[in-house]
Amino acid sequence: MLGASLAYSFNDNLKFEVNAANMTNRANFTSNGALYHGEPRSVSASLTYKD
């Protein structure tokens, strides 16, 4: 499964972050060897401000 994360801090108070999971949108293997589709491709973003 391919994922990526990118973050940028504008200053000590403001941070922007983007995350992507299952970028290829392919089936995944579990630890016991079973094949299942798993979670679909997803992308999320957040903007954090600390006072």
Distance bins in CASP14 RR format, pairs under 12 A and 6 or more apart:
PFRMAT RR
TARGET T0000
AUTHOR 0000-0000-0000
RMODE 2
METHOD distances of the structure
MODEL  1
1 20 0 0 0 0 0 1 0 0 0 0 0
1 21 1 0 0 1 0 0 0 0 0 0 0
1 22 1 0 1 0 0 0 0 0 0 0 0
1 23 0 0 0 0 1 0 0 0 0 0 0
1 24 1 0 0 1 0 0 0 0 0 0 0
1 25 0 0 0 0 1 0 0 0 0 0 0
1 26 1 0 0 1 0 0 0 0 0 0 0
1 27 0 0 0 0 1 0 0 0 0 0 0
1 28 1 0 1 0 0 0 0 0 0 0 0
1 29 0 0 0 0 1 0 0 0 0 0 0
1 30 0 0 0 0 0 1 0 0 0 0 0
1 36 0 0 0 0 0 1 0 0 0 0 0
1 37 0 0 0 0 0 1 0 0 0 0 0
1 38 0 0 0 0 1 0 0 0 0 0 0
1 39 0 0 0 0 1 0 0 0 0 0 0
1 40 0 0 0 0 0 1 0 0 0 0 0
1 41 0 0 0 0 0 1 0 0 0 0 0
1 42 0 0 0 0 0 1 0 0 0 0 0
2 20 0 0 0 0 1 0 0 0 0 0 0
2 21 0 0 0 0 1 0 0 0 0 0 0
2 22 1 0 0 1 0 0 0 0 0 0 0
2 23 1 0 1 0 0 0 0 0 0 0 0
2 24 1 0 1 0 0 0 0 0 0 0 0
2 25 0 0 0 0 1 0 0 0 0 0 0
2 26 0 0 0 0 1 0 0 0 0 0 0
2 28 0 0 0 0 0 1 0 0 0 0 0
2 41 0 0 0 0 1 0 0 0 0 0 0
3 18 0 0 0 0 0 1 0 0 0 0 0
3 19 1 0 0 1 0 0 0 0 0 0 0
3 20 1 0 1 0 0 0 0 0 0 0 0
3 21 1 0 1 0 0 0 0 0 0 0 0
3 22 1 0 0 1 0 0 0 0 0 0 0
3 23 1 0 1 0 0 0 0 0 0 0 0
3 24 0 0 0 0 1 0 0 0 0 0 0
3 25 0 0 0 0 0 1 0 0 0 0 0
3 26 0 0 0 0 0 1 0 0 0 0 0
3 28 0 0 0 0 0 1 0 0 0 0 0
3 39 0 0 0 0 0 1 0 0 0 0 0
3 41 0 0 0 0 1 0 0 0 0 0 0
3 42 0 0 0 0 1 0 0 0 0 0 0
3 43 0 0 0 0 1 0 0 0 0 0 0
3 44 0 0 0 0 0 1 0 0 0 0 0
4 17 0 0 0 0 0 1 0 0 0 0 0
4 18 0 0 0 0 1 0 0 0 0 0 0
4 19 1 0 0 1 0 0 0 0 0 0 0
4 20 1 0 1 0 0 0 0 0 0 0 0
4 21 0 0 0 0 1 0 0 0 0 0 0
4 22 0 0 0 0 0 1 0 0 0 0 0
4 23 1 0 0 1 0 0 0 0 0 0 0
4 24 0 0 0 0 0 1 0 0 0 0 0
4 41 0 0 0 0 0 1 0 0 0 0 0
4 42 0 0 0 0 0 1 0 0 0 0 0
4 43 0 0 0 0 1 0 0 0 0 0 0
4 44 0 0 0 0 0 1 0 0 0 0 0
5 16 0 0 0 0 0 1 0 0 0 0 0
5 17 1 0 0 1 0 0 0 0 0 0 0
5 18 1 0 0 1 0 0 0 0 0 0 0
5 19 1 0 1 0 0 0 0 0 0 0 0
5 20 1 0 0 1 0 0 0 0 0 0 0
5 21 0 0 0 0 1 0 0 0 0 0 0
5 23 0 0 0 0 0 1 0 0 0 0 0
5 43 0 0 0 0 0 1 0 0 0 0 0
5 44 0 0 0 0 1 0 0 0 0 0 0
5 45 0 0 0 0 0 1 0 0 0 0 0
5 46 0 0 0 0 0 1 0 0 0 0 0
6 15 0 0 0 0 0 1 0 0 0 0 0
6 16 0 0 0 0 1 0 0 0 0 0 0
6 17 1 0 0 1 0 0 0 0 0 0 0
6 18 1 0 1 0 0 0 0 0 0 0 0
6 19 1 0 0 1 0 0 0 0 0 0 0
6 20 0 0 0 0 1 0 0 0 0 0 0
6 43 0 0 0 0 0 1 0 0 0 0 0
6 44 0 0 0 0 0 1 0 0 0 0 0
6 45 0 0 0 0 1 0 0 0 0 0 0
6 46 0 0 0 0 0 1 0 0 0 0 0
7 14 0 0 0 0 0 1 0 0 0 0 0
7 15 1 0 0 1 0 0 0 0 0 0 0
7 16 1 0 0 1 0 0 0 0 0 0 0
7 17 1 0 1 0 0 0 0 0 0 0 0
7 18 1 0 0 1 0 0 0 0 0 0 0
7 19 0 0 0 0 1 0 0 0 0 0 0
7 45 0 0 0 0 0 1 0 0 0 0 0
7 46 0 0 0 0 1 0 0 0 0 0 0
7 47 0 0 0 0 0 1 0 0 0 0 0
7 48 0 0 0 0 1 0 0 0 0 0 0
8 14 0 0 0 0 1 0 0 0 0 0 0
8 15 1 0 0 1 0 0 0 0 0 0 0
8 16 1 0 1 0 0 0 0 0 0 0 0
8 17 1 0 0 1 0 0 0 0 0 0 0
8 18 0 0 0 0 1 0 0 0 0 0 0
8 45 0 0 0 0 0 1 0 0 0 0 0
8 46 0 0 0 0 0 1 0 0 0 0 0
8 47 0 0 0 0 0 1 0 0 0 0 0
8 48 0 0 0 0 0 1 0 0 0 0 0
9 15 1 0 1 0 0 0 0 0 0 0 0
9 16 0 0 0 0 1 0 0 0 0 0 0
9 17 0 0 0 0 1 0 0 0 0 0 0
9 47 0 0 0 0 0 1 0 0 0 0 0
9 48 0 0 0 0 1 0 0 0 0 0 0
9 49 0 0 0 0 0 1 0 0 0 0 0
9 50 0 0 0 0 0 1 0 0 0 0 0
10 16 1 0 0 1 0 0 0 0 0 0 0
10 17 0 0 0 0 0 1 0 0 0 0 0
10 47 0 0 0 0 1 0 0 0 0 0 0
10 48 0 0 0 0 0 1 0 0 0 0 0
10 49 0 0 0 0 1 0 0 0 0 0 0
10 50 0 0 0 0 0 1 0 0 0 0 0
11 48 0 0 0 0 0 1 0 0 0 0 0
11 49 0 0 0 0 0 1 0 0 0 0 0
11 50 0 0 0 0 1 0 0 0 0 0 0
12 48 0 0 0 0 0 1 0 0 0 0 0
12 49 0 0 0 0 0 1 0 0 0 0 0
12 50 1 0 0 1 0 0 0 0 0 0 0
12 51 0 0 0 0 0 1 0 0 0 0 0
13 47 0 0 0 0 0 1 0 0 0 0 0
13 48 0 0 0 0 1 0 0 0 0 0 0
13 49 1 0 1 0 0 0 0 0 0 0 0
13 50 1 0 1 0 0 0 0 0 0 0 0
13 51 1 0 0 1 0 0 0 0 0 0 0
14 46 0 0 0 0 0 1 0 0 0 0 0
14 47 1 0 0 1 0 0 0 0 0 0 0
14 48 1 0 0 1 0 0 0 0 0 0 0
14 49 1 0 1 0 0 0 0 0 0 0 0
14 50 1 0 0 1 0 0 0 0 0 0 0
14 51 0 0 0 0 0 1 0 0 0 0 0
15 45 0 0 0 0 0 1 0 0 0 0 0
15 46 0 0 0 0 1 0 0 0 0 0 0
15 47 1 0 0 1 0 0 0 0 0 0 0
15 48 1 0 1 0 0 0 0 0 0 0 0
15 49 0 0 0 0 1 0 0 0 0 0 0
15 50 0 0 0 0 1 0 0 0 0 0 0
16 44 0 0 0 0 0 1 0 0 0 0 0
16 45 1 0 0 1 0 0 0 0 0 0 0
16 46 1 0 0 1 0 0 0 0 0 0 0
16 47 1 0 1 0 0 0 0 0 0 0 0
16 48 1 0 0 1 0 0 0 0 0 0 0
16 49 0 0 0 0 0 1 0 0 0 0 0
17 43 0 0 0 0 0 1 0 0 0 0 0
17 44 0 0 0 0 1 0 0 0 0 0 0
17 45 1 0 0 1 0 0 0 0 0 0 0
17 46 1 0 1 0 0 0 0 0 0 0 0
17 47 1 0 0 1 0 0 0 0 0 0 0
17 48 1 0 0 1 0 0 0 0 0 0 0
18 42 0 0 0 0 0 1 0 0 0 0 0
18 43 1 0 0 1 0 0 0 0 0 0 0
18 44 1 0 0 1 0 0 0 0 0 0 0
18 45 1 0 1 0 0 0 0 0 0 0 0
18 46 0 0 0 0 1 0 0 0 0 0 0
18 47 0 0 0 0 0 1 0 0 0 0 0
19 41 0 0 0 0 0 1 0 0 0 0 0
19 42 0 0 0 0 1 0 0 0 0 0 0
19 43 1 0 0 1 0 0 0 0 0 0 0
19 44 1 0 1 0 0 0 0 0 0 0 0
19 45 1 0 0 1 0 0 0 0 0 0 0
19 46 0 0 0 0 1 0 0 0 0 0 0
20 39 0 0 0 0 0 1 0 0 0 0 0
20 40 0 0 0 0 0 1 0 0 0 0 0
20 41 1 0 0 1 0 0 0 0 0 0 0
20 42 1 0 0 1 0 0 0 0 0 0 0
20 43 1 0 1 0 0 0 0 0 0 0 0
20 44 1 0 0 1 0 0 0 0 0 0 0
20 45 0 0 0 0 1 0 0 0 0 0 0
21 28 0 0 0 0 0 1 0 0 0 0 0
21 38 0 0 0 0 0 1 0 0 0 0 0
21 39 1 0 0 1 0 0 0 0 0 0 0
21 40 0 0 0 0 1 0 0 0 0 0 0
21 41 1 0 0 1 0 0 0 0 0 0 0
21 42 1 0 1 0 0 0 0 0 0 0 0
21 43 1 0 0 1 0 0 0 0 0 0 0
21 44 0 0 0 0 1 0 0 0 0 0 0
22 28 1 0 0 1 0 0 0 0 0 0 0
22 37 0 0 0 0 1 0 0 0 0 0 0
22 38 1 0 0 1 0 0 0 0 0 0 0
22 39 1 0 1 0 0 0 0 0 0 0 0
22 40 1 0 0 1 0 0 0 0 0 0 0
22 41 1 0 1 0 0 0 0 0 0 0 0
22 42 1 0 0 1 0 0 0 0 0 0 0
22 43 0 0 0 0 0 1 0 0 0 0 0
23 39 0 0 0 0 0 1 0 0 0 0 0
23 40 0 0 0 0 0 1 0 0 0 0 0
23 41 1 0 0 1 0 0 0 0 0 0 0
23 42 0 0 0 0 1 0 0 0 0 0 0
23 43 0 0 0 0 1 0 0 0 0 0 0
24 40 0 0 0 0 0 1 0 0 0 0 0
24 41 1 0 0 1 0 0 0 0 0 0 0
25 37 0 0 0 0 1 0 0 0 0 0 0
25 38 0 0 0 0 1 0 0 0 0 0 0
25 39 0 0 0 0 1 0 0 0 0 0 0
25 40 1 0 0 1 0 0 0 0 0 0 0
25 41 1 0 1 0 0 0 0 0 0 0 0
25 42 0 0 0 0 1 0 0 0 0 0 0
25 43 0 0 0 0 0 1 0 0 0 0 0
26 35 0 0 0 0 0 1 0 0 0 0 0
26 36 0 0 0 0 0 1 0 0 0 0 0
26 37 0 0 0 0 1 0 0 0 0 0 0
26 38 0 0 0 0 1 0 0 0 0 0 0
26 39 0 0 0 0 0 1 0 0 0 0 0
26 40 0 0 0 0 0 1 0 0 0 0 0
26 41 0 0 0 0 1 0 0 0 0 0 0
27 33 0 0 0 0 0 1 0 0 0 0 0
27 34 0 0 0 0 0 1 0 0 0 0 0
27 35 1 0 1 0 0 0 0 0 0 0 0
27 36 1 0 0 1 0 0 0 0 0 0 0
27 37 1 0 1 0 0 0 0 0 0 0 0
27 38 1 0 0 1 0 0 0 0 0 0 0
27 39 0 0 0 0 0 1 0 0 0 0 0
27 40 0 0 0 0 0 1 0 0 0 0 0
28 34 0 0 0 0 1 0 0 0 0 0 0
28 35 1 0 0 1 0 0 0 0 0 0 0
28 36 1 0 0 1 0 0 0 0 0 0 0
28 37 1 0 0 1 0 0 0 0 0 0 0
28 38 1 0 1 0 0 0 0 0 0 0 0
28 39 0 0 0 0 1 0 0 0 0 0 0
28 40 0 0 0 0 0 1 0 0 0 0 0
28 41 0 0 0 0 0 1 0 0 0 0 0
29 35 1 0 0 1 0 0 0 0 0 0 0
29 36 0 0 0 0 1 0 0 0 0 0 0
29 37 0 0 0 0 0 1 0 0 0 0 0
29 38 0 0 0 0 0 1 0 0 0 0 0
30 36 1 0 0 1 0 0 0 0 0 0 0
30 37 0 0 0 0 0 1 0 0 0 0 0
30 38 0 0 0 0 1 0 0 0 0 0 0
END
